Amino acid sequence: AVVSTQSTWGEHQVSRASSIQSTKYPEARIVKHGSREEVILVTGGSGLLGKAIEKVIQNDKCEREEWIFLSSKDANLLDTKATFAVFEKYKPTHVLHLAALVGGLYAQIGHNLDFFKGNMKMNENVLDASHKFSVKKVVSPLSTCIYPDKTTYPIDATMVHNGPPHNSNFGYSYAKRMIDVLNRAYNEQYGCIFTCVVPCSFFGPHDNFNVDKGHVIPALINKAYEAKKNGTPFEIWGTGKALRQFIYSEDLAKLFIWALREYEEIDPIILAIDEADEVSIKEIAEMILEAFDFQGEVRYLTDRPDGQLLKTASNAKLRRYLPEFKFLSTREAIKKTVQWYCDNYDIDKEVKISCFIVSCVVCRYIELVF
């Protein structure tokens, strides 16, 4: 349990938070299973991972839990009063903090300060509110992209602070790293159980399939769909030699739920498939084309960059906790995602972006994904 501060200042802050008038937001999605002994607040609940968690808990019911899935329509987590108001409204006992200020490479170039300040503010608001409202546990995701630019492989959770991140996204990276620092400080000073998990790349239904903004698998699914529909070549940037670990969103959702219910360490833990199941981008493309039964021309644009050739992450710590956990194979996960994509996008319409994007005043290319 959280050991709350007994200082006058701390009591004043709780009192002040309790007096905040409820902001007029739409009702968040609520999943009830039984008694309201535990209330789990999920920020970023309308995104890829939030949707996967919502689906998984429908089949993994715990009678004492009530789940609240927030989107940016429910609260602006960059605003301290709005954050405290939503905590006052739902009174969570646990928090999955999935929300983040994110953007692609071109969005971040020249805007590292904006990404640093925005993510720092959001994370400070959520963790401060979690402390003031005596939340029992907070689980926040980090990312393998925030690791040192120069490192050895496989990476593990102890290496995140071992050197500077890549210069292109240092603002986002340092802000994300600071969640781990804040977790340790809250635990040392107040006994809070705030922790981080580090997922490898993940994909699945409700992903962002936009070619320019989506990650590699959903973007390639979009490309394959359009190439088959229009009878055009399927094009892949680079040689396809880069190796990656990919985890299906529902598998990752199960691991997040496990971490929330059972993982008690403050130190982060990597959530990734086994190193032996790492695949090349070329193999990923072939799996996608197989799922579409694509028979057209395939072109590798070798004058385009491959990106980082290796990003291998060790799941040894996870395997010590869950040695028998079964991951869906990448091939089967791609088949499921392609089928979902085909079932949910009209062939005669433009592909819609499935994540919720809010234009920020900072930069029209920055996305606030909740």
DALINNOR-V254311 format. One record per pair of residues at least 12 apart in sequence whose C-alpha atoms are under 8 Angstrom apart, sorted by the first residue. I is the first residue (numbers start at 1). J is the second residue. D is the distance in whole Angstrom. If there is no record, write none. Layout:
i = [I;I]
j = [J;J]
d = [D;D]
This chain:
i = [1;1;1;1;2;2;2;2;2;2;2;2;2;3;3;3;3;4;4;4;4;4;5;10;13;14;14;17;17;17;17;18;18;20;20;20;21;22;22;22;22;23;23;23;25;25;25;26;26;27;28;28;28;28;28;29;29;29;30;30;30;30;31;31;31;31;32;32;32;33;33;33;33;33;33;34;34;34;34;34;35;35;35;35;36;36;36;37;37;37;38;38;38;38;38;38;39;39;39;39;39;39;39;39;39;40;40;40;40;40;40;40;40;40;41;41;41;41;41;41;41;41;41;41;41;42;42;42;42;42;42;42;42;43;43;43;43;43;43;43;43;43;44;44;44;44;44;44;44;44;44;44;45;45;45;45;45;45;46;46;46;46;46;46;47;47;47;47;47;47;48;48;48;48;48;48;48;48;49;49;49;49;50;50;50;51;52;52;52;52;53;53;53;53;53;54;55;56;56;56;68;70;71;72;72;74;77;77;77;78;78;78;78;79;79;80;83;83;83;84;84;87;87;87;88;91;92;92;93;93;93;93;94;94;94;94;94;95;95;95;95;95;96;96;96;96;97;97;97;97;97;98;98;98;99;99;100;100;100;100;100;101;101;101;101;101;101;101;102;102;102;102;102;102;103;103;103;104;105;105;107;107;107;108;108;108;109;109;111;112;112;112;112;112;113;114;114;115;115;115;116;116;116;116;116;117;119;119;119;120;120;120;123;131;136;136;137;137;137;137;137;138;138;138;138;139;139;139;139;139;139;140;140;140;140;141;141;141;141;142;142;142;142;142;142;143;143;143;143;144;144;144;144;144;145;145;146;146;146;146;146;146;146;146;146;147;147;147;147;147;147;147;147;148;148;148;148;148;148;148;149;149;149;149;150;150;153;153;153;154;154;154;154;155;155;155;155;156;156;156;156;157;157;157;157;157;158;160;161;179;180;180;180;180;183;183;184;187;193;193;193;194;195;195;195;195;196;196;196;196;197;197;197;197;197;198;198;198;198;199;199;199;199;200;200;200;200;200;200;200;200;201;201;201;201;202;202;202;202;202;203;203;203;203;203;203;203;204;204;204;204;204;204;204;204;205;205;205;205;206;206;207;207;208;208;208;209;209;209;209;209;209;210;210;210;210;211;217;220;220;220;221;221;222;223;224;224;224;224;225;227;228;228;228;229;231;232;232;233;233;233;233;234;234;234;234;235;235;235;235;236;236;236;236;236;237;237;237;237;237;237;237;238;238;238;238;238;238;238;239;239;239;239;239;240;240;240;240;240;240;241;241;241;241;241;242;242;242;242;242;242;242;243;243;243;243;243;243;243;243;244;244;244;244;244;244;244;245;245;245;245;245;245;245;245;245;246;246;246;246;247;247;247;247;247;248;248;248;248;251;251;252;255;269;269;270;270;270;270;270;271;271;272;272;272;273;273;274;274;275;275;275;275;278;287;287;288;288;288;291;291;291;292;355;356;356;357]
j = [136;191;192;193;131;134;135;136;137;190;191;192;193;134;190;191;192;131;132;134;190;191;190;132;132;132;133;81;84;85;88;85;88;81;84;85;85;85;86;88;89;82;85;86;73;74;75;73;74;74;68;69;70;71;74;68;69;70;66;67;68;69;54;66;67;68;65;66;67;61;62;63;64;65;66;62;63;64;65;66;63;64;65;66;64;65;66;64;65;66;64;65;66;92;93;94;65;66;67;68;90;91;92;93;94;65;66;67;68;92;93;94;95;96;67;68;69;70;90;92;93;94;95;96;97;67;68;69;70;95;96;97;98;69;70;71;95;96;97;98;99;370;69;70;71;72;97;98;99;100;369;370;69;70;71;98;99;370;69;70;71;355;356;370;206;207;355;356;369;370;203;204;205;206;207;208;249;355;249;250;252;253;69;98;253;206;205;249;250;253;250;253;254;256;257;69;250;250;253;254;90;370;370;369;370;86;122;125;126;118;121;122;125;122;125;125;125;126;129;125;129;129;130;133;133;133;133;135;134;135;136;137;135;136;137;138;260;130;135;137;138;139;138;139;140;260;126;138;139;140;141;140;141;370;369;370;119;122;368;369;370;115;118;119;366;367;368;369;115;172;366;367;368;369;365;366;367;213;168;169;363;365;366;168;169;366;168;169;171;168;169;170;171;172;171;171;362;171;172;175;171;172;173;174;175;175;172;175;176;175;176;178;179;192;192;193;192;193;194;195;260;193;194;195;260;194;195;196;197;259;260;179;195;196;197;196;197;198;199;176;177;196;197;198;199;176;198;199;200;198;199;200;311;313;165;173;160;165;166;170;172;173;174;176;177;159;160;161;162;163;164;165;173;160;161;162;163;164;165;166;163;164;165;166;163;165;311;312;313;311;312;313;314;311;312;313;314;270;313;314;315;198;267;268;269;270;268;177;177;196;195;196;267;268;195;266;266;266;264;265;266;266;265;266;267;268;266;267;268;269;256;268;269;270;271;268;269;270;271;252;270;271;272;245;246;247;270;271;272;273;313;244;245;246;247;246;247;248;249;252;217;218;246;247;248;249;337;218;248;249;250;333;334;336;337;249;337;340;341;354;355;354;355;353;354;355;221;222;351;352;353;354;222;351;352;353;223;284;236;285;288;288;338;351;235;288;289;292;294;292;296;292;294;296;347;296;296;297;296;297;298;299;296;297;298;299;298;299;300;301;285;298;299;300;301;300;301;302;303;304;305;306;300;301;302;303;304;305;306;282;300;301;302;306;280;281;282;283;300;306;280;281;282;306;309;280;281;306;307;308;309;310;278;279;280;281;309;310;311;312;278;279;280;281;310;311;312;272;273;275;277;278;279;311;312;313;272;273;278;330;272;273;327;328;330;327;328;330;333;327;328;271;271;317;318;313;314;315;317;318;315;318;313;314;315;315;327;314;315;312;313;314;315;312;331;334;334;335;338;334;335;338;338;369;369;370;369]
d = [5;8;7;7;8;6;7;5;8;7;6;5;7;8;5;5;6;7;7;7;6;8;6;7;7;6;7;8;6;7;7;8;6;7;8;6;7;6;7;8;7;7;7;8;7;5;7;7;6;7;6;6;5;7;6;6;5;7;7;6;5;6;8;6;5;7;7;5;6;6;6;5;7;6;6;8;4;6;7;7;6;5;7;8;6;6;6;5;6;8;6;5;6;7;6;7;6;5;6;7;8;7;5;5;6;7;6;5;6;6;6;5;5;7;6;5;6;7;8;6;8;6;5;6;8;7;6;5;6;6;5;6;7;6;5;7;8;6;5;5;5;7;7;6;5;7;7;5;4;8;7;4;5;5;6;7;8;7;7;7;5;7;7;6;7;8;6;7;7;6;8;7;7;5;5;8;7;7;6;8;8;6;7;8;8;7;8;6;5;6;7;5;7;8;8;8;8;7;7;7;8;8;5;8;5;8;5;7;7;7;6;5;7;8;8;6;6;7;7;8;6;7;8;7;8;7;8;6;7;5;5;7;6;6;5;6;8;8;7;6;5;6;6;5;6;8;8;7;6;5;7;6;6;7;6;5;6;7;7;6;7;7;6;6;8;6;5;6;7;8;7;6;6;7;7;5;6;7;7;7;8;5;6;7;6;8;6;7;8;8;6;6;4;7;6;8;7;6;5;8;4;5;8;7;5;8;7;6;7;5;8;8;7;7;7;6;7;5;5;8;7;7;5;6;8;6;5;5;7;7;6;8;6;5;6;5;5;6;7;6;7;6;6;5;7;8;5;6;7;7;7;6;8;8;8;7;7;6;8;8;8;4;7;7;7;7;5;7;8;8;8;6;8;7;7;6;5;5;4;7;7;6;5;5;7;8;7;6;7;7;5;5;5;8;6;5;6;7;6;5;8;7;8;6;6;6;8;7;7;8;7;7;8;8;6;7;7;8;7;8;7;6;7;5;6;6;7;7;5;7;8;5;5;6;7;7;6;4;6;8;6;5;6;6;6;7;8;6;5;8;7;8;6;5;6;5;5;6;6;8;7;7;7;7;5;5;8;8;6;5;8;7;8;8;5;8;6;6;7;6;7;6;7;5;5;6;7;6;8;8;6;7;7;7;7;6;7;7;8;7;8;6;7;8;8;7;7;7;8;7;8;8;6;7;8;7;7;7;6;5;6;7;7;6;5;6;6;5;6;7;8;8;6;5;6;6;5;7;8;5;7;7;6;5;4;7;5;5;5;7;6;7;5;6;6;5;4;8;8;7;6;6;6;7;7;5;6;6;7;7;4;6;6;5;4;6;6;5;7;8;5;6;6;7;7;6;7;7;6;7;7;5;6;8;7;8;8;7;7;7;7;6;8;8;7;8;7;7;6;6;7;7;7;7;7;7;7;6;7;7;6;7;7;7;6;7;7;7;6;7;7;7;8;8;6;7;7;7;8;7;6;7;7;7;6;7;6]
